[in-house]
Amino acid sequence: MAETLTPSSERGIGTVAIRWHGSSLELLDQRLLPGEEHWITLEGAAGVAQSIRDMVVRGAPAIGISAAYGVALAARHAGGGDWKVEIRQSIRELAASRPTAINLFWALHRMERAFHECHSLDEAVKRLAKEAVAIHEEDLAANFAMADHALEFIAPDKPISVLTHCNTGALATGGYGTALGVIRRLNEKNLLKEVFADETRPWLQGSRLTAWELSRDGIPVTLNADSAAAAIMARGEVRWVIVGADRITANGDVANKIGTYSLAVLARHHKVGFMVVAPSSTVDMSLASGADIPIEEREGLEVREIRGIPLAPEGVKVFNPVFDVTPASLIDAIVTEKGVVHNPNITGMRALFG
């Protein structure tokens, strides 16, 4: 097992957000992009949990990967006698960092299973680091598989334009992308005309991250205000809206970045395809529908200000949900590394995910 893991760069994708060095974890501080590329070095689980809460790292797959490395760090820095108690406490702290992204809990559950198989602290240090690296590498492999499945499903015969929301690229995953992975593959096959990237208020992941990532990698991108999406679709240029997900329920409902639901409504009205791309770790078959998904709400200051600059009256009441739920009835395809669920419903979801 390599001590340093930056798998995306090994495959020619320049953007990397997570680096594992065995004794420490480096996270690219996504709050500062595109103005500054600053890496934060973390040596313990508490720092990883805080970085997830503060959105230093974001994107459901990247959150899960980072949390896995957090557990590995907890083992590395655990004391002798109470090492099992310390690691369990770190897992609980990491689990409390964000409520909606199921990848976080999936990764921690997998790390916990590995932890229960360990009979000594030395074994735990090695076993948990190996498991975290495996989660990271498997996510990257899933990204490539999803891109292949999606292209086979779309089957464009000429270059197409697409619209995307938030950031679902190398920054949000193990190094290639979910929705942006599909867009990358379209570009690699000379089948991409243009990407319209919603700015994605209030954190501006589209303008700060997606536009930066695509521009850096030479992929044609046009940034647009969220409210311009309907006008763009009305011009008839966009063939697909392609987005990621933070949780997918048993009936095919999808929780994703706030604003995704409205895009699905617009896409249906304008006869534009709507595709959700996410690893199978995002699927939560224990929840019957989107009504069961806990939706995180963050403080109103994120809407009232941008980097300390006031945009609204001080103290005005703010509604700031991080996610919304898109009903399965508005989704044309859910793509995972296991395959595609077309026109998702509970039957199709059970056929693929059990």
C-alpha positions as MATLAB code, in Angstrom:
seq = 'MAETLTPSSERGIGTVAIRWHGSSLELLDQRLLPGEEHWITLEGAAGVAQSIRDMVVRGAPAIGISAAYGVALAARHAGGGDWKVEIRQSIRELAASRPTAINLFWALHRMERAFHECHSLDEAVKRLAKEAVAIHEEDLAANFAMADHALEFIAPDKPISVLTHCNTGALATGGYGTALGVIRRLNEKNLLKEVFADETRPWLQGSRLTAWELSRDGIPVTLNADSAAAAIMARGEVRWVIVGADRITANGDVANKIGTYSLAVLARHHKVGFMVVAPSSTVDMSLASGADIPIEEREGLEVREIRGIPLAPEGVKVFNPVFDVTPASLIDAIVTEKGVVHNPNITGMRALFG';
ca = [
       0.000    0.000    0.000;
       1.418    3.380   -0.974;
       1.825    5.856    1.870;
       0.792    8.762   -0.349;
      -2.378    8.386   -2.409;
      -3.354   10.921   -5.050;
      -5.074    8.568   -7.480;
      -6.538   11.140   -9.858;
      -3.158   12.618  -10.723;
      -1.871    9.126  -11.459;
      -4.528    8.886  -14.187;
      -3.859   12.252  -15.799;
      -6.570   14.289  -14.045;
      -4.883   17.356  -12.618;
      -7.357   18.275   -9.890;
      -6.851   16.496   -6.570;
      -8.571   17.383   -3.270;
      -7.500   14.568   -0.913;
      -3.957   13.354   -0.189;
      -3.166   10.564    2.237;
       0.343   10.344    3.672;
      -0.048    7.491    6.131;
       0.456    9.593    9.243;
      -1.561   12.602    8.072;
      -4.325   13.662    5.707;
      -4.142   16.703    3.448;
      -7.342   18.385    2.285;
      -7.523   21.140   -0.318;
      -9.451   23.944    1.401;
     -12.367   24.357   -1.004;
     -13.651   27.420    0.839;
     -10.762   29.464   -0.585;
     -11.020   28.419   -4.234;
     -10.558   29.741   -6.841;
      -8.531   32.555   -5.308;
      -6.140   30.403   -3.298;
      -5.027   26.777   -3.387;
      -4.344   26.056    0.272;
      -3.857   22.593    1.777;
      -4.761   21.782    5.368;
      -2.794   19.026    7.098;
      -4.736   16.939    9.613;
      -3.305   14.391   12.016;
      -6.400   13.414   14.006;
     -10.050   12.483   13.619;
     -11.293   15.627   15.386;
      -9.665   17.837   12.771;
     -11.191   15.782    9.974;
     -14.662   16.046   11.546;
     -14.277   19.813   11.905;
     -13.121   20.115    8.284;
     -16.229   18.238    7.143;
     -18.485   20.487    9.249;
     -16.766   23.648    7.988;
     -16.928   22.492    4.337;
     -13.183   22.444    3.850;
     -14.078   19.195    2.098;
     -17.526   18.755    0.540;
     -19.273   16.460   -1.899;
     -20.780   13.234   -0.568;
     -18.109   10.807   -1.850;
     -15.221   13.041   -0.714;
     -16.823   13.410    2.723;
     -17.022    9.619    3.057;
     -13.406    9.155    1.946;
     -12.160   11.855    4.323;
     -14.092   10.345    7.233;
     -12.535    6.945    6.509;
      -9.094    8.489    6.698;
     -10.196   10.179    9.923;
     -10.821    6.772   11.476;
      -7.404    5.603   10.294;
      -5.834    8.650   11.980;
      -7.800    7.920   15.162;
      -6.193    4.494   15.317;
      -2.745    5.897   14.665;
      -3.015    8.357   17.545;
      -4.987    6.192   20.003;
      -3.565    5.478   23.448;
      -2.632    1.992   24.602;
      -5.173    0.821   27.196;
      -8.365    2.497   25.960;
      -7.605    2.446   22.240;
     -10.905    0.781   21.325;
     -12.901    3.379   23.266;
     -10.946    6.209   21.636;
     -11.537    4.909   18.127;
     -15.251    4.375   18.778;
     -15.530    7.946   20.079;
     -13.796    9.251   16.959;
     -16.226    7.335   14.752;
     -19.153    8.911   16.632;
     -17.631   12.376   16.258;
     -17.124   11.898   12.533;
     -20.693   10.603   12.145;
     -22.046   13.781   13.732;
     -20.239   16.095   11.300;
     -22.924   16.220    8.528;
     -26.423   14.656    8.622;
     -27.556   14.221    5.003;
     -24.765   12.633    2.943;
     -25.249    8.875    3.323;
     -21.723    8.220    1.978;
     -20.399    9.473    5.310;
     -22.281    6.814    7.267;
     -21.587    4.135    4.651;
     -17.837    4.744    4.896;
     -17.865    4.867    8.689;
     -19.894    1.648    8.886;
     -17.366   -0.049    6.652;
     -14.482    1.269    8.764;
     -16.272    0.113   11.916;
     -16.603   -3.415   10.525;
     -12.886   -3.459    9.813;
     -12.188   -2.108   13.297;
     -14.187   -4.906   14.941;
     -11.956   -7.454   13.220;
      -8.821   -6.013   14.887;
      -7.390   -7.634   18.018;
      -4.570   -5.181   18.743;
      -3.848   -1.500   18.254;
      -0.993   -2.265   15.859;
      -3.344   -4.375   13.762;
      -5.962   -1.595   13.836;
      -3.477    1.016   12.610;
      -2.569   -1.100    9.587;
      -6.025   -2.525    8.885;
      -7.906    0.788    9.078;
      -5.393    2.631    6.906;
      -5.657   -0.132    4.301;
      -9.470    0.023    4.395;
      -9.526    3.806    3.992;
      -7.213    3.644    0.982;
      -9.428    0.919   -0.512;
     -12.517    3.140   -0.097;
     -10.666    5.963   -1.852;
      -9.461    3.813   -4.747;
     -12.836    2.088   -5.163;
     -14.585    5.447   -5.403;
     -12.298    6.484   -8.243;
     -12.932    3.197  -10.047;
     -16.678    3.722   -9.571;
     -16.378    7.183  -11.151;
     -14.924    5.672  -14.313;
     -17.572    2.944  -14.416;
     -20.402    5.474  -13.998;
     -19.052    7.581  -16.847;
     -19.039    4.520  -19.118;
     -22.596    3.509  -18.136;
     -23.894    7.042  -18.650;
     -22.361    7.420  -22.116;
     -23.806    4.099  -23.165;
     -27.227    5.248  -21.948;
     -27.110    8.732  -23.521;
     -25.529    7.433  -26.752;
     -25.084   10.858  -28.390;
     -24.405   10.798  -32.123;
     -22.970   14.326  -32.120;
     -21.605   16.813  -29.546;
     -24.220   17.927  -27.026;
     -24.554   20.679  -24.424;
     -25.426   19.835  -20.843;
     -26.250   21.726  -17.668;
     -24.980   20.845  -14.201;
     -25.466   22.059  -10.646;
     -23.105   22.392   -7.679;
     -19.747   20.592   -7.960;
     -19.536   16.873   -8.615;
     -16.035   16.596  -10.020;
     -12.607   15.549   -8.815;
     -12.960   17.973   -5.901;
     -16.063   16.191   -4.621;
     -14.964   12.589   -5.140;
     -11.963   10.303   -5.165;
     -10.557   12.160   -8.137;
     -12.614   12.061  -11.395;
     -16.210   12.948  -10.707;
     -19.784   11.655  -10.700;
     -21.851   14.021  -12.864;
     -18.681   15.844  -13.908;
     -17.102   12.456  -14.562;
     -19.772   11.877  -17.217;
     -19.065   15.335  -18.603;
     -15.331   14.604  -18.641;
     -15.961   11.389  -20.563;
     -18.166   13.210  -23.088;
     -15.334   15.672  -23.603;
     -12.746   12.873  -23.960;
     -14.910   11.319  -26.677;
     -15.356   14.687  -28.474;
     -19.076   14.506  -27.730;
     -19.319   17.627  -25.552;
     -20.250   20.953  -27.054;
     -20.584   23.002  -23.859;
     -21.283   22.759  -20.128;
     -23.574   25.297  -18.495;
     -22.635   25.481  -14.813;
     -25.131   26.890  -12.326;
     -23.355   29.206   -9.884;
     -25.125   27.320   -7.019;
     -25.976   29.753   -4.258;
     -25.249   30.309   -1.440;
     -21.829   28.588   -1.351;
     -21.233   29.163   -5.082;
     -19.786   25.706   -5.678;
     -20.594   26.086   -9.371;
     -18.727   29.331   -9.889;
     -15.909   28.782   -7.402;
     -15.321   25.075   -7.987;
     -16.974   23.648  -11.116;
     -16.049   26.542  -13.411;
     -12.524   26.512  -11.957;
     -12.123   22.748  -12.283;
     -13.459   22.547  -15.846;
     -11.542   25.603  -17.031;
      -8.355   24.225  -15.511;
      -8.851   20.944  -17.369;
      -9.681   22.580  -20.703;
     -13.368   21.589  -20.771;
     -15.675   24.200  -22.393;
     -17.808   25.760  -19.643;
     -20.185   28.707  -19.410;
     -21.093   29.949  -15.938;
     -24.676   31.069  -15.383;
     -26.777   32.422  -12.546;
     -29.060   29.749  -11.088;
     -32.083   31.751  -12.201;
     -30.915   31.625  -15.844;
     -31.354   27.852  -16.140;
     -34.910   28.118  -17.513;
     -33.856   30.619  -20.181;
     -30.972   28.363  -21.214;
     -33.256   25.333  -21.550;
     -35.841   27.363  -23.448;
     -33.265   28.059  -26.175;
     -33.195   24.338  -26.915;
     -29.427   23.971  -26.611;
     -29.262   21.672  -23.580;
     -29.911   17.949  -24.090;
     -29.313   16.770  -20.509;
     -29.210   18.091  -16.976;
     -26.615   15.947  -15.172;
     -26.306   16.199  -11.377;
     -24.940   14.242   -8.428;
     -26.652   13.109   -5.231;
     -26.135   13.021   -1.488;
     -28.754   10.354   -0.779;
     -31.028    8.198   -2.948;
     -33.952    6.364   -1.375;
     -35.585    3.017   -2.162;
     -38.187    4.542   -4.483;
     -35.628    6.583   -6.456;
     -36.155    9.980   -4.797;
     -32.916   11.963   -4.662;
     -31.550   14.488   -2.173;
     -29.013   16.812   -3.748;
     -27.810   20.389   -3.481;
     -30.614   22.914   -3.031;
     -31.872   23.982   -6.450;
     -31.753   20.510   -7.991;
     -35.500   19.968   -7.624;
     -36.302   23.151   -9.538;
     -33.944   22.064  -12.327;
     -35.810   18.762  -12.605;
     -39.125   20.594  -12.938;
     -37.653   22.871  -15.611;
     -36.118   19.953  -17.458;
     -39.425   18.083  -17.601;
     -41.215   21.176  -18.928;
     -38.592   21.746  -21.629;
     -38.274   18.036  -22.540;
     -34.650   17.925  -21.416;
     -33.266   14.676  -19.987;
     -32.531   14.623  -16.244;
     -29.785   12.280  -15.025;
     -28.496   11.625  -11.504;
     -25.002   10.148  -11.236;
     -23.782    8.788   -7.893;
     -21.938    5.772   -6.488;
     -24.000    2.951   -4.988;
     -22.790    4.074   -1.540;
     -25.200    7.008   -1.984;
     -28.197    4.658   -2.190;
     -30.055    4.180    1.094;
     -32.556    1.365    0.622;
     -33.552    1.627    4.297;
     -35.482    4.846    3.526;
     -38.745    4.411    1.639;
     -38.842    7.863    0.063;
     -37.346   11.332    0.073;
     -39.732   12.361    2.839;
     -37.568   10.277    5.196;
     -34.281   12.047    4.382;
     -32.949   14.406    7.073;
     -32.307   17.758    5.363;
     -29.499   19.822    6.830;
     -30.108   23.539    7.400;
     -27.186   25.890    7.920;
     -26.934   29.321    9.470;
     -28.478   32.319    7.726;
     -25.191   34.206    7.585;
     -24.223   32.085    4.572;
     -27.054   33.721    2.612;
     -26.834   37.210    4.113;
     -23.110   37.559    3.412;
     -20.388   36.446    1.028;
     -16.957   36.405    2.661;
     -17.942   39.106    5.098;
     -19.624   41.377    2.535;
     -23.285   42.049    3.503;
     -25.895   41.200    0.870;
     -29.030   41.574    2.994;
     -30.279   43.484    6.054;
     -28.542   42.386    9.224;
     -30.620   39.909   11.186;
     -33.177   39.241    8.447;
     -34.744   35.792    8.762;
     -33.195   33.278    6.347;
     -34.282   29.857    5.086;
     -31.065   28.006    4.224;
     -31.567   24.295    3.526;
     -28.480   22.676    2.031;
     -30.436   20.109    0.017;
     -33.803   19.510   -1.584;
     -35.484   16.297   -2.707;
     -36.200   15.558   -6.357;
     -39.039   13.034   -6.800;
     -38.213    9.934   -8.816;
     -41.027   10.812  -11.218;
     -38.922   13.718  -12.548;
     -35.756   11.654  -13.059;
     -34.995    9.895  -16.353;
     -32.020    7.882  -15.126;
     -30.039    7.131  -11.987;
     -26.527    5.997  -12.892;
     -24.251    4.136  -10.474;
     -21.202    1.941  -11.009;
     -23.600   -1.040  -10.852;
     -25.638    0.156  -13.815;
     -28.543    2.425  -14.780;
     -32.057    2.598  -13.354;
     -34.233    4.051  -16.121;
     -37.341    5.961  -14.975;
     -36.562    4.986  -11.371;
     -39.147    3.473   -9.077;
     -39.054    0.996   -6.215;
     -39.087   -1.998   -8.565;
     -36.135   -0.786  -10.597;
     -34.201    0.229   -7.486;
     -34.731   -3.162   -5.847;
     -33.667   -4.955   -9.036;
     -30.281   -3.220   -8.963;
     -29.679   -2.681   -5.250;
     -31.648   -5.407   -3.480;
];
